[in-house]
Amino acid sequence: MSSQSGKYLKFGGATAVILLMLGYLAYTGVQESKSYYVTIKELHTMGDGAYTKRLRVAGNVQPGSIKRTGTKVEFVLVENDQLLPVVYSGTEAPPDTFKDNSQALADGSFGRDGVFRAKQLQAKCASKYAPQQPGTGASPAEPSKSMTQVQTGAGGMTN
């Protein structure tokens, strides 16, 4: 009977170790995927806390600031009068909607050198969701304009 209880003890110990490891992996996975959304102004006032957290920062891409080298992209985000230099070094190229004056969301970390290093980059074209202007001549049978055909109000650029 003692050999039977020894088997149960070993099985229970192994089960406890596996459960603890799974709990640890789940906890660290949540911690790694957690990110804080901040404005550029908030980022500049966070102090040392900005260097240790995963952050998400949004703004408009400053015209003329985009410099591409393969999948690496350097640009500047603008929000009100605040500027933030960003370096994106992801495995995928930036989306097609990533252009001057587009809204962009950078997900990554802030360096002590004042540069935000993005691991993920999202860009959107707000004009895609704008209502159709009267007098465009599109009938219900015609497909709506594609994103590349819609003109934004910002600087007359097409997206």
Rosetta blueprint (number, residue, H / E / L):
1 M L
2 S H
3 S H
4 Q H
5 S H
6 G H
7 K H
8 Y H
9 L H
10 K H
11 F H
12 G H
13 G H
14 A H
15 T H
16 A H
17 V H
18 I H
19 L H
20 L H
21 M H
22 L H
23 G H
24 Y H
25 L H
26 A H
27 Y H
28 T H
29 G H
30 V H
31 Q H
32 E H
33 S H
34 K L
35 S L
36 Y E
37 Y E
38 V E
39 T L
40 I H
41 K H
42 E H
43 L H
44 H H
45 T H
46 M L
47 G H
48 D H
49 G H
50 A H
51 Y H
52 T L
53 K L
54 R L
55 L E
56 R E
57 V E
58 A E
59 G E
60 N E
61 V E
62 Q L
63 P L
64 G L
65 S L
66 I L
67 K E
68 R E
69 T E
70 G L
71 T L
72 K E
73 V E
74 E E
75 F E
76 V E
77 L E
78 V E
79 E E
80 N L
81 D L
82 Q E
83 L E
84 L E
85 P E
86 V E
87 V E
88 Y E
89 S E
90 G L
91 T L
92 E L
93 A L
94 P L
95 P L
96 D L
97 T L
98 F L
99 K L
100 D L
101 N L
102 S L
103 Q E
104 A E
105 L E
106 A E
107 D E
108 G E
109 S E
110 F E
111 G L
112 R L
113 D L
114 G L
115 V L
116 F E
117 R E
118 A E
119 K E
120 Q E
121 L E
122 Q E
123 A E
124 K E
125 C L
126 A H
127 S H
128 K H
129 Y H
130 A L
131 P L
132 Q L
133 Q L
134 P L
135 G L
136 T L
137 G L
138 A L
139 S L
140 P L
141 A L
142 E L
143 P L
144 S L
145 K L
146 S L
147 M L
148 T L
149 Q L
150 V L
151 Q E
152 T L
153 G L
154 A L
155 G L
156 G L
157 M L
158 T E
159 N L
